[in-house]
Amino acid sequence: MKSESTLKRTVAFCGVGLLLASGQALADYAPLSIDSPYAFGDWGGNRSQLEQDGVQFQVNYTMESASNFSGGYNQSTSARYTDQWGFGTTLDLEKLLNWTDTQFQATVTSRNGQNLTDYINDPRSGGLSSVQEVWGRGQTWRLTQFWINKGFFDHTVEVKAGRVTVGEDFDSWPSKFQNLAFGGGQAGNWRGDRWYNWPVSQWGGRVKFNFTPEVFLQVGFYNQTPSNYDTGNGFRLDGSPTEGNLVPVELGWQPTLGADKLQGNYRAGFYYSSVKGDNYSSYSNGQYGEDNHSYGGYLLLQQQLFAMGGDNKRGLSIVAQGVMNDHKTSKTDNYQSLALVWTGPFNSRTEDEIGIGAARIHVNDDYSKMLRQTNRENGVNDYDNPTYLPIQSGSEYNYEIYYNAHVTNWMNLRPNLQYVASPGAISEVKDAFVGGITATINF
C-alpha cells in the first residue's frame, strides 16, 4: 500500500510539472492518446518543437512484479513488487551551441520496492540471477548518466566521457526479459564487483572507432570505486576510495543482411580490471594466500532470421550470449544463454512480441571447494545448522517466456512465466516456478 500511494503521488507530481512546463492545455497529441509516444502528450506541440531544436526529455517508469507459485527456499507463496523511475534529458549541442557532432546526456534514476529472489534463494548464500532485473544496486536515487559524446572526422571517431555505466556501450542489446539472465551487459551481471551496469555510474568513458557504418572497435576506461554501490551514494562524485580501473575492449559488427535488411548485432569483448581480488584456490585456515587481478571475455550474437511480409520491424530473432571469467577471483566463471524473440507475431498485433529464453550460470569449482573447506574448519556439516555455509556448486538454470502487449505507444504490459532450477546452484533448494508482470510507461 505504501508503494502504491508513493507511485500515485509521484505520477501526479510529474504530470502537473510537465503540463505546467508546456504552458498550454491542448496538445497535438492529447494526454493519454493511444497514438502519442508519451502519456502526457506533446505539450501543445512544444515537446516536438523542443526536440527539433535539440532538447529531448525522458520520463519513464518500469514496474516488475513477481510471485513464486511453488518451490524456492521459502516455499510459501509470496509476491513482491519493485520499480524504477528515470528522469533524463538529451541535448544536441550541434543545434544548441553549434558544437559539431556533440551530444550531452543527463539521467537520474530511482529504484524502489522488494525482491522476490530473496525468498527463492537461501539467505545464507544469496542467489545468482534475479527474477526481477530492475531490482538491485541499492533502492535509492542515483545520478546514472552525466556525459558528453563528441564525434570527430565525420563520425569516424567518437569520444564519450563523464558519469557513465559500462553496459550502455559494451555488451549491449535491448532486452524485454524480466529475468536478469537474459538482458544486455551480462559480463557485468556475473562480475558485478568489477563491471558496473545501470543504474550505477562511475567516472569514465570510451573511444569508439567506426571503421565502416557496420564495423566498430571501442575501448573503455572506468574508475573502480566500490562505494558507488552504496545506498545514499548515488550523487557522490569524488571517486574515492579508488581501487583501480576497468578496461573493456570490444569489436562489433552490426550488419543488415539480405533484401529485407535483417538486423544483426555481433559483439566480442575482453575486459581487464586492475583491482585485485581473493584467489579462491589459495584459501586455507580462514584466509587467502594470494590475490590476483581480474579479467574475462564475452560474446553477444543477435540476428533477425526472417521478416514478415517484407517488414523487417516484424519477424523472428535469435540471441546467444556467453561470458567467461577468470577462475582465480570470480565466483561465477562462465555463463551461456539462448533466446528467441518474435516481434509482430500476429497481423492484428504488429508491435507485440513473444520471447523465450534459457540460461545457465556456473559457479567456479574453486569457490565451491572454499565453501566446503570452511565448513570442515568450522566443524559444521548439517545443512540445517544456521552457521553452515550452503555449498554453491555446479549451475543455476533460468528459463522465461513472456508476451509483450503494446497497449499504447507509451505503455507496454508484459506477463511472463519463469522457472529457476537449482536456485543459487544449491542442491538443497527446490526449483522455483514464478509468475511475473512488467509494465513500462513513457511519460
Secondary structure, 3 states (H helix, E strand, C coil): CHHHHHHHHHHHHHHHHHHHHHCCCCCCCCCCCCCCCCCCCCHHHHHHHHHHHCEEEEEEEEEEEEEEEECCCCCCCEEEEEEEEEEEEEEEHHHHHCCCCEEEEEEEEEEEECCCHHHHCCCCCCCCCCCCCCCCCCCCEEEEEEEEEEEECCCCEEEEEEEECHHHCCCCCCCCCCCHHHCCCHHHHCCCCCCCCCCCCEEEEEEEEECCCCEEEEEEEEEECHHHHCCCCCCCCCCCCCCEEEEEEEEEECCEECCCCEEEEEEEEEEEEEEEEECHHHEECCEECCEEEEEEEEEEEEEEEEEECCEEEEEEEEEEEEEEECCCCCCEEEEEEEEEEEECCECCECCCEEEEEEEEEEECHHHHHHHHHHHHHHCCCCCCCCCCCCCCCCEEEEEEEEEEEEEECCEEEEEEEEEEECHHHCCCCCCEEEEEEEEEEEC
